[in-house]
């Protein structure tokens, strides 16, 4: 996905683009798409193990002698043991980091007495150090841009996080009909990972309280850990929740976003942004999230939904109750503006601005 976005940005600057990439199953569709492209040529290379085999990938950095090497998912390469293998790579090296893996800064007191806090602090220092061979850094998270630019060695270019594909020209009613969802409920959608920081447990606790109107419907879509399954199934038996316990295709993901009234983003200790915020805006659906971090600031400043106190289940419950009295369409102006700002065209413009800096 990100490789295609960068190709789209650079096609206006270069007559011919040669892409060197691993000849593995996950790239099969991409390879087929660009096999006969007039401007983009592919140079697949064999690789034994597809699962994040960094040592093999780093070897090819030197072998292909590219004019520019694009390293996606920089957070997986930001370790000194990998940097030594990248020294001497010919041409420019650009890195892209999508979401912040960094936790909040620990206090000096915490670092004195907590090994975990010391490790977290050390990892942050390494992450933002940016080794000398790196010539361009692109980030999709304003928090990361702040960290990198404060470190001073390399200025970081902020990229808007686009939701790929056209917004579905589909009514909420039609999306629900296709998915078999109830049409007489106000649907609150929780998507994606089941990690603790995604706040699914807080949402479940709100619905378990029994203090919401019966028309408030919690829809959980995505692979869900066992610790939440029984609780969600109990809510499902009461008719106030639904559970889709599997991975969703991109097409299904857009359908579920269209079918919802509100998108729940009740994250805990999540300081960065969220790709799902762009998905919600693309489909014109407001969100509910906490005031914390970049996500809370973005939602507040752009009028993208409602906010509650960080990690407060009672306040999340209050906001859900409040949302039942509001028309989700009242947030359309902010959602439309945010959608336009995070378009593919604007992504391309920002890549070119970073390349020229």
C-alpha positions in Angstrom: 0.0 0.0 0.0 2.7 2.5 1.1 4.9 1.6 -1.8 2.1 2.3 -4.3 1.5 5.7 -2.6 5.2 6.6 -3.0 5.2 5.5 -6.6 2.2 7.7 -7.2 4.1 10.7 -5.6 7.3 10.2 -7.6 5.9 9.4 -11.0 5.5 13.1 -11.7 9.3 13.6 -11.0 11.0 10.7 -12.8 10.6 9.4 -16.3 11.5 5.8 -15.2 11.1 4.2 -11.7 12.7 0.8 -11.0 11.4 -1.0 -7.9 13.5 -3.8 -6.4 11.3 -5.9 -4.1 11.2 -9.5 -2.7 9.7 -12.1 -4.9 7.3 -13.4 -2.3 3.6 -14.2 -2.1 2.5 -11.0 -0.4 3.9 -9.0 -3.3 2.3 -11.2 -6.0 -0.6 -8.8 -6.7 1.7 -5.8 -6.8 4.1 -7.5 -9.2 1.3 -8.5 -11.5 -0.2 -5.0 -11.5 3.1 -3.3 -12.5 4.4 -6.1 -14.8 3.7 -4.2 -18.0 3.7 -0.6 -16.6 5.2 2.0 -19.0 6.9 4.0 -16.3 7.5 1.5 -13.5 9.8 -1.5 -13.9 10.1 -4.2 -11.3 13.2 -6.1 -10.3 12.1 -9.0 -8.0 14.7 -10.8 -6.0 14.4 -14.2 -4.4 14.1 -14.4 -0.6 14.0 -17.6 1.5 11.9 -16.5 4.5 9.1 -13.9 4.0 8.5 -13.2 7.7 10.4 -10.0 8.5 13.8 -11.5 7.5 15.8 -8.3 7.9 19.2 -9.9 7.5 18.3 -11.0 3.9 16.7 -7.7 3.1 19.8 -5.7 4.3 22.1 -7.8 2.1 20.1 -6.8 -1.0 20.4 -3.1 0.0 24.1 -3.4 -1.1 23.6 -5.8 -4.0 21.0 -3.8 -6.0 23.0 -0.4 -6.0 19.8 1.6 -6.1 19.7 5.4 -6.5 17.3 5.5 -3.7 16.3 2.9 -1.1 13.0 3.3 0.6 12.8 1.6 4.0 9.2 1.2 5.1 8.3 0.4 8.7 11.4 2.1 10.1 10.3 1.2 13.6 11.4 -2.4 12.8 14.9 -1.3 11.7 15.6 1.3 14.3 18.2 -0.8 16.1 22.0 -0.3 16.0 22.6 -4.0 15.2 20.9 -3.4 11.8 22.5 0.0 11.1 26.0 -1.4 10.8 24.7 -3.6 7.9 23.3 -0.6 6.1 26.4 1.5 6.2 27.8 2.1 2.7 24.6 1.6 0.9 24.8 3.5 -2.4 22.4 6.4 -3.2 19.9 8.0 -0.8 18.1 6.1 1.9 14.6 7.2 2.8 12.7 5.9 5.8 9.0 5.8 6.6 7.5 5.4 10.0 3.8 5.1 10.2 2.7 5.1 13.9 4.6 5.9 17.1 5.8 2.8 19.0 7.0 5.2 21.8 5.4 5.4 25.2 5.2 8.5 27.3 8.4 9.8 28.8 9.3 8.2 32.1 10.2 10.3 35.1 13.8 10.2 36.4 12.4 8.6 39.6 10.8 5.8 37.5 14.0 5.2 35.6 16.0 4.9 38.8 13.8 2.1 40.1 12.2 0.4 37.1 14.1 -1.6 34.6 11.1 -1.5 32.2 11.1 2.4 32.4 14.9 2.5 31.8 14.6 0.2 28.7 11.7 2.3 27.4 13.7 5.5 27.8 16.7 3.9 26.1 14.7 2.7 23.2 13.2 6.1 22.6 16.7 7.7 22.4 17.8 5.1 19.9 14.7 5.4 17.8 15.0 9.1 17.2 18.7 9.1 16.8 18.6 8.6 13.0 21.9 7.1 11.8 24.2 9.1 9.4 23.3 7.0 6.3 19.6 8.1 6.5 18.9 11.0 4.2 15.1 11.5 4.4 12.6 10.6 7.1 8.8 10.6 6.6 6.3 10.1 9.4 2.5 9.8 9.5 2.3 10.8 13.2 2.8 14.4 14.4 4.2 13.1 17.7 7.0 11.3 15.8 7.7 14.5 13.8 8.1 16.4 17.0 10.5 13.7 18.5 12.7 13.5 15.4 12.9 17.3 14.8 13.7 17.9 18.5 16.7 15.5 18.1 17.9 17.8 15.4 20.0 15.7 13.0 17.4 15.1 10.3 14.2 17.1 9.6 11.2 14.9 9.4 8.4 15.4 6.8 4.8 14.8 8.1 2.6 12.9 5.7 -1.2 12.8 5.8 -2.5 9.3 6.5 -4.9 8.6 3.6 -7.6 6.0 3.6 -7.0 4.2 0.3 -9.8 3.7 -2.1 -12.8 5.8 -2.8 -15.4 6.5 0.0 -18.3 4.1 -0.5 -21.3 5.7 -2.1 -23.4 3.6 0.1 -26.1 4.5 2.6 -25.9 3.2 6.1 -29.1 1.3 5.5 -27.7 -0.5 2.5 -24.5 -1.4 4.3 -26.4 -2.9 7.2 -28.6 -4.9 4.8 -25.5 -6.3 3.1 -23.9 -7.2 6.5 -27.1 -8.5 8.1 -27.0 -5.9 10.9 -30.0 -4.5 12.8 -31.5 -1.4 11.3 -33.2 -0.2 14.5 -30.0 0.2 16.6 -27.5 2.9 17.1 -24.3 1.0 16.3 -21.0 1.8 18.0 -18.2 0.0 16.1 -14.9 -1.2 17.7 -12.4 -2.4 15.0 -9.0 -3.8 14.8 -6.6 -5.2 17.4 -7.7 -6.6 20.7 -4.7 -5.2 22.6 -5.3 -3.7 26.0 -4.4 -0.2 24.7 -7.2 -0.4 22.2 -9.7 -0.1 25.1 -12.1 -2.9 24.1 -12.3 -3.9 27.8 -13.5 -0.4 28.7 -16.2 -0.5 26.0 -17.4 -3.9 27.1 -17.6 -2.7 30.7 -19.8 0.3 29.6 -22.3 -2.0 27.9 -22.2 -4.5 30.8 -23.4 -1.8 33.2 -26.9 -2.0 31.8 -27.2 1.8 32.0 -27.4 2.4 28.3 -30.6 2.5 26.2 -31.5 -0.8 24.6 -31.0 0.7 21.2 -27.2 1.3 21.9 -25.5 -1.6 20.1 -21.8 -2.5 20.5 -20.4 -4.1 17.4 -17.0 -5.7 17.8 -15.3 -6.6 14.4 -11.9 -8.3 14.3 -10.0 -11.2 15.9 -10.8 -11.0 19.6 -8.9 -12.5 22.5 -10.5 -15.1 24.7 -10.6 -12.9 27.7 -13.2 -10.7 25.9 -15.1 -13.4 24.0 -17.4 -14.7 26.7 -18.3 -11.2 27.9 -19.2 -10.1 24.3 -21.1 -13.3 23.8 -23.2 -12.6 26.9 -23.9 -9.1 25.6 -24.8 -10.6 22.2 -27.3 -12.9 24.0 -28.9 -9.8 25.5 -29.3 -8.3 22.1 -27.1 -5.2 22.8 -23.9 -6.4 21.0 -22.6 -8.2 17.9 -19.3 -10.0 17.4 -17.4 -10.7 14.2 -14.5 -12.7 15.4 -12.2 -12.8 12.4 -10.0 -10.7 10.2 -11.8 -8.4 7.8 -11.0 -7.8 4.2 -10.5 -4.1 3.1 -13.9 -4.2 1.4 -15.6 -5.6 4.6 -13.8 -3.0 6.7 -15.3 -0.1 4.6 -18.7 -1.8 4.8 -18.7 -1.9 8.6 -17.5 1.7 8.8 -20.4 2.7 6.6 -22.9 0.6 8.6 -21.9 2.3 12.0 -23.3 5.4 13.6 -20.2 6.0 15.7 -16.6 4.6 15.7 -15.2 3.8 19.1 -11.5 4.6 19.6 -11.3 4.3 23.5 -7.5 3.9 23.5 -5.4 3.7 26.6 -1.9 5.2 26.9 -1.9 5.7 23.1 -0.1 8.9 22.4 0.0 8.9 18.6 -2.6 9.1 15.9 -4.8 6.3 14.4 -5.3 5.1 10.9 -8.9 4.3 11.8 -9.6 8.0 12.4 -8.9 8.5 8.6 -11.2 5.5 7.8 -14.0 7.0 9.9 -13.6 10.4 8.2 -13.5 8.8 4.8 -16.9 7.2 5.4 -18.3 10.2 7.2 -18.6 8.6 10.7 -17.7 10.5 13.9 -15.6 8.9 16.6 -15.5 8.7 20.3 -12.1 8.8 21.9 -10.3 10.2 25.0 -8.6 13.6 25.3 -5.2 11.9 25.4 -2.4 12.3 22.9 -2.4 13.3 19.2 -5.7 11.5 18.6 -7.6 13.5 21.2 -6.1 16.8 20.1 -6.9 16.0 16.4 -10.5 15.1 17.2 -11.0 18.2 19.3 -9.4 20.7 17.0 -11.1 19.3 13.8 -14.6 18.6 15.2 -14.5 14.8 14.4 -16.5 13.5 17.4 -16.8 13.3 21.1 -14.2 13.0 23.8 -14.0 11.6 27.4 -11.5 11.5 30.2 -8.6 9.2 29.5 -9.0 5.7 31.0 -12.3 6.7 32.6 -15.0 4.1 32.1 -17.7 6.2 33.8 -16.9 9.2 31.5 -16.9 6.9 28.4 -20.4 5.8 29.5 -21.5 9.4 29.9 -20.3 10.3 26.4 -22.0 7.2 24.9 -25.2 8.3 26.6 -24.7 11.8 25.4 -24.1 10.6 21.8 -27.5 8.9 21.8 -29.1 12.3 21.8 -27.0 13.7 19.0 -27.2 13.4 15.2 -23.9 11.9 13.9 -24.4 13.9 10.7 -23.8 17.1 12.7 -20.0 16.3 12.5 -20.0 16.1 8.7 -18.3 19.5 8.1 -15.2 18.5 10.2 -15.1 15.0 8.8 -15.2 16.3 5.2 -12.4 18.8 5.8 -10.3 16.1 7.4 -11.0 13.7 4.6 -9.9 16.3 2.0 -6.7 17.1 4.0 -5.8 13.3 4.2 -6.3 12.6 0.5 -3.9 10.6 -1.7 -3.2 13.8 -3.7 -2.1 15.6 -0.6 0.1 12.6 0.4 1.8 12.8 -3.0 2.4 16.6 -2.5 3.9 16.1 0.9 6.2 13.3 -0.3 7.5 15.6 -3.1 8.0 18.4 -0.6 10.0 16.2 1.7 12.1 14.9 -1.3 12.9 18.5 -2.3 13.8 19.6 1.2 
